[in-house]
Amino acid sequence: MSIITVDSLSKSYKNSKVKAVDNASFQIEKGEVFGLIGPNGAGKTTIFSCLLALTNPSSGTIEIDGRSPQDIHVKAMLGFLPERPCYNRWMTVKQFLDYHHGLAGHPASERDAEIKRVLALVELDVDPKKRRIKELSRGMLQRIGLAQALIGKPQICFLDEPTSGMDPLGFILIRKLLLKLKEEGMTIVLNSHHLLEVERVCDRVAFIRRGKIEEVSSLADLNTIRQMLKVEWLPQADNDPSRQEKLAQLAEACQCPLLESFDCGAKFAVATNEKAAELLAGLQKENFSVYQSTFEKKELVELFLNERATDMGAEAEPDRTEQREGQK
């Protein structure tokens, strides 16, 4: 069941020759973790801004639980951690969370228990009545931001770079927390440059480039195409001048695409163990004296950024224009 539906969404800014978002369409299912990935300037933050009604689309529609993002009932369903949050530094942790609990419209009688709950969730061990926001480290600020996003138990949580400023323990915390929230049925929309973390927690990801949604894929489906088998054989097989042709024919027959060949070896894309066994048997039959074969898993960053995104060198430069515009 879809809880968020985006249909033909486009967004253009003044004095820009290209669209920040260009005819994007996708759906997010209730209770799933959905990731937006792509290079800087791809349009991820602008999509976030449109979903949260922080900026108005140029065209297209967005529905959240069947309503407009502008609807006050929708806003009550949402939690949000921005990439670069700005806090009232003079507040204590308790004052800050009191304020956001009140904004969420929940009874004051539940406030202390709820603050205790979210601080435990993000593992922030401070005295909330004494510690002021200005005294928190960068990683602690990120945790307090997560706490305010989760206060009041929102149905949908938007997290923009939630691991920003986190140490390795913080990365582990975020992973465990997202998986816990997923088990509890929360819908999470995640924007992150840490693609290893994305693939560990997301059910599906949208690949975004130049404002366009190139593909929406489930991680389960991607896993079936990401196994790479590296095969090595003894040098005598390389004496055959038709080696490359034999490799290509065998790869096609076994449905294991040839990715790369080199002296005394090659790499193949292999979907299943059965296909790997078939390929190895075929190589032996063609007199390739195989002495070693190893699986190498292609990471999500390699799959998307290296294979889908041509001209990535120019696009990978940090571009904060999108973020500045999205905040206007």
C-alpha positions as CSV (number, residue, x, y, z in Angstrom):
1,M,0.0,0.0,0.0
2,S,1.5,3.3,-1.1
3,I,1.6,6.1,1.5
4,I,3.5,8.6,-0.7
5,T,2.8,9.0,-4.4
6,V,4.9,11.4,-6.6
7,D,3.6,11.9,-10.1
8,S,5.4,13.9,-12.8
9,L,7.1,16.2,-10.3
10,S,9.2,19.0,-11.8
11,K,10.9,22.0,-10.1
12,S,12.7,24.9,-11.8
13,Y,14.4,27.8,-10.1
14,K,14.8,31.3,-11.5
15,N,18.0,31.9,-13.5
16,S,18.6,28.2,-13.9
17,K,18.9,26.6,-17.3
18,V,18.2,23.1,-16.1
19,K,15.4,21.7,-13.9
20,A,16.3,20.8,-10.4
21,V,13.7,18.0,-10.6
22,D,12.6,16.8,-14.0
23,N,9.3,14.8,-14.3
24,A,10.0,12.5,-11.4
25,S,7.5,9.8,-10.5
26,F,7.7,7.1,-7.8
27,Q,5.7,5.6,-4.9
28,I,6.8,4.8,-1.4
29,E,5.1,1.9,0.4
30,K,3.8,2.1,3.9
31,G,6.4,0.7,6.4
32,E,9.4,0.6,4.0
33,V,12.8,2.4,4.1
34,F,13.1,4.2,0.8
35,G,16.5,5.7,-0.3
36,L,17.2,8.6,-2.6
37,I,20.8,8.3,-4.0
38,G,22.7,10.2,-6.6
39,P,25.6,12.7,-7.0
40,N,25.6,16.2,-5.6
41,G,23.2,18.5,-7.4
42,A,21.1,15.6,-8.7
43,G,17.9,16.9,-7.1
44,K,17.6,14.9,-3.9
45,T,17.3,17.8,-1.6
46,T,14.8,19.5,-3.9
47,I,12.6,16.4,-3.9
48,F,12.8,16.4,-0.1
49,S,11.8,20.0,0.0
50,C,8.7,19.4,-2.2
51,L,7.7,16.3,-0.2
52,L,7.8,18.4,3.0
53,A,6.0,21.4,1.4
54,L,9.1,23.6,2.1
55,T,9.0,24.5,-1.6
56,N,6.3,24.4,-4.2
57,P,6.7,22.2,-7.3
58,S,6.6,23.9,-10.7
59,S,4.4,21.0,-11.9
60,G,3.2,17.6,-11.0
61,T,1.5,16.2,-7.9
62,I,2.4,14.8,-4.5
63,E,0.1,12.9,-2.2
64,I,0.9,11.7,1.3
65,D,-1.6,9.4,2.7
66,G,-4.0,10.6,0.0
67,R,-3.6,14.3,0.9
68,S,-1.5,17.3,-0.2
69,P,1.8,17.9,1.7
70,Q,0.4,21.3,2.6
71,D,-2.4,19.6,4.6
72,I,-2.1,20.2,8.4
73,H,-3.1,16.6,9.0
74,V,-0.1,15.4,6.9
75,K,2.3,17.7,8.8
76,A,1.3,16.0,12.0
77,M,2.3,12.6,10.5
78,L,5.9,13.7,9.7
79,G,9.3,13.8,11.4
80,F,12.2,15.6,9.7
81,L,15.9,15.7,10.2
82,P,17.5,18.3,7.8
83,E,21.0,18.0,6.6
84,R,22.1,21.2,8.2
85,P,19.8,21.8,11.2
86,C,19.9,25.1,13.0
87,Y,19.2,25.0,16.7
88,N,18.4,27.5,19.4
89,R,21.7,27.2,21.1
90,W,20.7,28.8,24.4
91,M,18.1,26.1,25.1
92,T,18.7,23.1,27.3
93,V,18.2,19.6,25.7
94,K,14.9,19.3,27.6
95,Q,13.7,22.8,26.6
96,F,14.4,21.9,23.0
97,L,12.6,18.6,23.0
98,D,9.7,20.1,25.1
99,Y,9.3,22.6,22.4
100,H,9.2,20.1,19.6
101,H,6.9,17.8,21.5
102,G,4.5,20.7,21.9
103,L,4.8,21.5,18.2
104,A,3.8,17.9,17.5
105,G,0.5,18.5,19.3
106,H,0.9,15.8,22.0
107,P,-0.3,16.2,25.6
108,A,2.1,17.8,28.0
109,S,1.4,15.0,30.4
110,E,3.3,12.6,28.1
111,R,6.2,14.9,27.5
112,D,8.8,13.8,30.1
113,A,8.3,10.1,29.3
114,E,8.6,10.8,25.5
115,I,11.8,12.8,26.0
116,K,13.3,10.0,28.0
117,R,12.2,7.5,25.2
118,V,13.8,9.4,22.3
119,L,17.0,10.2,24.2
120,A,17.4,6.5,24.9
121,L,16.7,5.7,21.2
122,V,19.5,7.9,20.0
123,E,21.7,6.9,23.0
124,L,22.4,10.5,24.1
125,D,23.6,10.2,27.7
126,V,23.3,13.7,29.0
127,D,21.4,15.5,31.7
128,P,18.6,17.1,29.6
129,K,17.8,19.7,32.2
130,K,21.4,21.0,32.6
131,R,23.1,20.4,29.2
132,R,22.6,23.2,26.7
133,I,22.5,22.8,23.0
134,K,25.6,25.0,22.6
135,E,27.6,22.6,24.7
136,L,27.0,19.6,22.4
137,S,29.5,18.2,20.0
138,R,28.8,17.8,16.3
139,G,27.9,14.1,16.7
140,M,25.7,14.8,19.7
141,L,23.9,17.6,17.8
142,Q,23.1,15.0,15.1
143,R,21.6,12.7,17.8
144,I,19.5,15.5,19.3
145,G,18.3,16.2,15.8
146,L,17.2,12.6,15.4
147,A,15.5,12.7,18.7
148,Q,13.4,15.7,17.7
149,A,12.5,14.0,14.4
150,L,11.3,10.9,16.3
151,I,9.5,12.7,19.1
152,G,5.8,11.9,19.1
153,K,6.2,8.8,17.0
154,P,5.6,10.2,13.5
155,Q,4.2,7.8,10.9
156,I,6.7,9.0,8.3
157,C,10.3,10.2,8.9
158,F,12.4,12.1,6.4
159,L,16.1,11.9,7.2
160,D,18.5,14.0,5.2
161,E,22.1,12.8,5.7
162,P,21.4,11.3,9.2
163,T,25.0,10.1,9.6
164,S,26.6,13.5,9.0
165,G,29.2,14.3,11.7
166,M,28.8,10.8,13.2
167,D,31.8,8.7,14.4
168,P,31.8,4.9,13.6
169,L,29.7,4.2,16.7
170,G,27.2,6.7,15.4
171,F,27.0,4.9,12.1
172,I,26.2,1.7,13.9
173,L,23.6,3.4,16.0
174,I,21.8,4.9,13.0
175,R,21.7,1.5,11.3
176,K,20.3,-0.2,14.3
177,L,17.8,2.6,14.9
178,L,16.5,2.6,11.3
179,L,16.1,-1.2,11.4
180,K,14.2,-1.0,14.7
181,L,11.9,1.8,13.4
182,K,11.3,-0.3,10.3
183,E,10.3,-3.3,12.4
184,E,7.8,-1.0,14.3
185,G,6.2,0.0,11.0
186,M,7.5,3.5,10.5
187,T,8.0,4.7,6.9
188,I,11.4,6.2,6.4
189,V,12.6,8.3,3.5
190,L,16.4,8.5,3.5
191,N,18.8,10.7,1.6
192,S,22.4,9.7,2.2
193,H,25.8,9.8,0.5
194,H,26.9,6.8,2.6
195,L,25.7,4.1,0.1
196,L,27.0,1.2,2.2
197,E,24.7,2.3,5.0
198,V,21.9,2.8,2.5
199,E,22.0,-0.7,1.1
200,R,22.1,-2.1,4.6
201,V,18.8,-0.6,5.7
202,C,16.8,0.3,2.6
203,D,14.1,-1.8,0.9
204,R,14.2,0.2,-2.3
205,V,16.3,3.0,-3.8
206,A,15.6,5.7,-6.4
207,F,18.6,6.5,-8.6
208,I,18.6,10.2,-9.4
209,R,20.7,12.0,-11.9
210,R,20.3,15.5,-13.3
211,G,16.9,15.8,-11.7
212,K,15.6,12.6,-13.3
213,I,14.6,9.3,-11.6
214,E,16.7,6.9,-13.7
215,E,15.4,3.8,-11.9
216,V,13.7,2.6,-8.8
217,S,15.0,-0.7,-7.7
218,S,14.6,-3.0,-4.7
219,L,17.8,-4.0,-3.0
220,A,16.7,-7.7,-3.2
221,D,16.5,-7.4,-7.0
222,L,19.9,-5.6,-7.1
223,N,21.5,-8.4,-5.1
224,T,20.7,-10.9,-7.8
225,I,22.8,-9.0,-10.4
226,R,25.7,-7.8,-8.2
227,Q,27.7,-11.0,-7.8
228,M,30.9,-10.9,-9.8
229,L,32.8,-14.1,-10.3
230,K,36.6,-13.8,-10.8
231,V,38.1,-16.8,-12.5
232,E,41.8,-17.5,-13.0
233,W,43.4,-20.2,-15.0
234,L,46.9,-21.5,-15.9
235,P,48.9,-19.7,-18.6
236,Q,48.5,-22.4,-21.3
237,A,45.0,-21.5,-21.9
238,D,46.2,-18.0,-23.1
239,N,48.1,-19.6,-26.0
240,D,44.8,-20.1,-27.8
241,P,44.2,-17.1,-30.2
242,S,40.5,-17.6,-30.1
243,R,40.3,-17.3,-26.3
244,Q,38.4,-14.1,-26.2
245,E,35.8,-15.4,-28.7
246,K,35.4,-18.6,-26.6
247,L,34.9,-16.6,-23.5
248,A,32.3,-14.4,-25.0
249,Q,30.4,-17.4,-26.4
250,L,30.5,-19.3,-23.2
251,A,29.4,-16.3,-21.2
252,E,26.4,-15.8,-23.5
253,A,25.5,-19.5,-23.3
254,C,25.6,-19.6,-19.5
255,Q,23.9,-16.2,-19.2
256,C,26.8,-14.8,-17.2
257,P,27.9,-11.6,-18.9
258,L,31.7,-11.2,-19.5
259,L,32.7,-8.0,-17.6
260,E,36.4,-8.1,-18.0
261,S,39.2,-10.3,-19.3
262,F,42.9,-10.2,-18.5
263,D,45.9,-12.4,-18.7
264,C,45.0,-15.8,-17.4
265,G,41.6,-14.7,-16.0
266,A,38.3,-13.0,-16.4
267,K,35.4,-11.6,-14.5
268,F,31.7,-12.5,-15.1
269,A,28.4,-11.3,-13.7
270,V,26.7,-14.3,-12.1
271,A,23.2,-14.3,-10.7
272,T,23.2,-17.7,-8.9
273,N,25.5,-20.4,-7.7
274,E,24.0,-22.8,-10.3
275,K,25.1,-20.4,-13.0
276,A,28.6,-20.2,-11.5
277,A,28.8,-24.0,-11.6
278,E,27.7,-24.1,-15.2
279,L,30.2,-21.4,-16.2
280,L,33.1,-23.2,-14.5
281,A,32.2,-26.5,-16.1
282,G,32.1,-24.8,-19.5
283,L,35.5,-23.3,-19.0
284,Q,37.0,-26.7,-18.1
285,K,35.3,-28.2,-21.2
286,E,37.0,-25.5,-23.3
287,N,40.4,-26.4,-21.9
288,F,40.7,-23.4,-19.5
289,S,42.7,-24.9,-16.6
290,V,40.8,-23.1,-13.9
291,Y,42.7,-23.2,-10.5
292,Q,40.8,-20.4,-8.6
293,S,37.4,-18.7,-8.6
294,T,36.2,-16.1,-6.1
295,F,33.0,-14.1,-5.7
296,E,33.3,-10.4,-5.5
297,K,30.2,-8.4,-4.5
298,K,29.8,-5.1,-6.3
299,E,28.9,-2.3,-3.9
300,L,26.0,0.0,-4.5
301,V,28.3,2.9,-5.1
302,E,30.1,1.0,-7.9
303,L,26.9,-0.3,-9.4
304,F,25.3,3.2,-9.6
305,L,27.9,5.8,-9.8
306,N,30.4,3.9,-12.0
307,E,28.0,2.1,-14.3
308,R,25.0,4.4,-14.6
309,A,26.4,7.8,-14.3
310,T,28.6,8.9,-17.3
311,D,30.2,12.3,-17.1
312,M,30.3,11.8,-13.3
313,G,33.5,13.6,-12.9
314,A,31.9,17.0,-13.7
315,E,28.8,16.2,-11.6
316,A,30.6,14.9,-8.6
317,E,32.0,18.4,-7.6
318,P,30.2,19.8,-4.6
319,D,27.2,21.9,-5.6
320,R,25.3,23.7,-2.9
321,T,23.1,25.7,-5.2
322,E,20.3,23.2,-4.9
323,Q,20.5,23.2,-1.1
324,R,20.5,27.0,-0.9
325,E,17.5,27.3,-3.3
326,G,15.6,24.5,-1.4
327,Q,15.9,26.5,1.8
328,K,14.5,29.7,0.3
